[in-house]
Amino acid sequence: MAKPKDNPNYKVIAENRRARYDYAIEDDIECGIILTGSEVKSLRTTSANIAESYAAVENGELWLVNSYIAPYDRAMFGHEERRRRKLLVSRKELSRLWNETQRKGMTLVPLVLYFNHKGMAKIKIGIAKGKQNQDKRATEAKRDWNRQKQRLLRHGE
């Protein structure tokens, strides 16, 4: 995700780079996230981890499960580090996400947690299908070939 140059509020907090290797991302959606005060303070100062987390539609609501936000030292009322956090999407998007996850092999994977240009915490969720080992090898071979091609073009050999 490209960082706007004239935006001091935009900041990537956590990125799930492994998701693009393990899953074939078909579509993505930006969601709001409900956080407590100490969670927001913690995100502004330290980091978070969304690598082992996933999103799920349960009882007509979208939840982020198993994401980690470090505890904030100076908070009067702290927060639970790995609690379930509610995600905010429109009803139309929620029904579309629910329909997509009912298909075989589809899941909701968090890709990026960031502060947008207004300073609001947002998370980008990808609708993904798990890759098989041969798909992962093909992706790796393609990436290696592109690197080698760039090297050849740079050196003119």
C-alpha positions, 0 to 999 in steps of 0.5 A: 500500500503506497504512502501518500507523501503529503499525509502526516496521519497515514501510517501502516501499523502491521502488515500480513505479508505471509497472507499473499504467499499462503492465499490467493487474494481475490478481493479486498475491503477496507473495514473500520475497527472498534478499539478502546482508548488504550488500544489506540494509544498502543497502536500509535506508539508500538506495533501490533501483529495480525499475522495469525489472525482471521476475520469471521462473520458470526451472528450478523457481525464481522469479527477480527479474531486472534489479533495482538495489540501490545499493552499500553504501559501508562494506561489506567484501564488496560486492554486484553491483548488478544480479544475479539474486535468488532469490524465495521462494514455496511450491511451490503458488504457484510452479506457479500462477505458472508456469501463469499465465505460459504463457498468452499475454501474461502476465508477472510484474511487481514492484510494491513492494519493502518491509520488512514489520512484522517487518523482513524484505525482501519484494517484491510481484509482480503477474501482469499482461497488457500493455495496448494503447495504447487501453487506456492512453488509456482509463485516463488518460481515466478518471483525468482524469474522476475528478479533475475530478469531485472538483474539482467536488464540492469547489467545489460548482459 
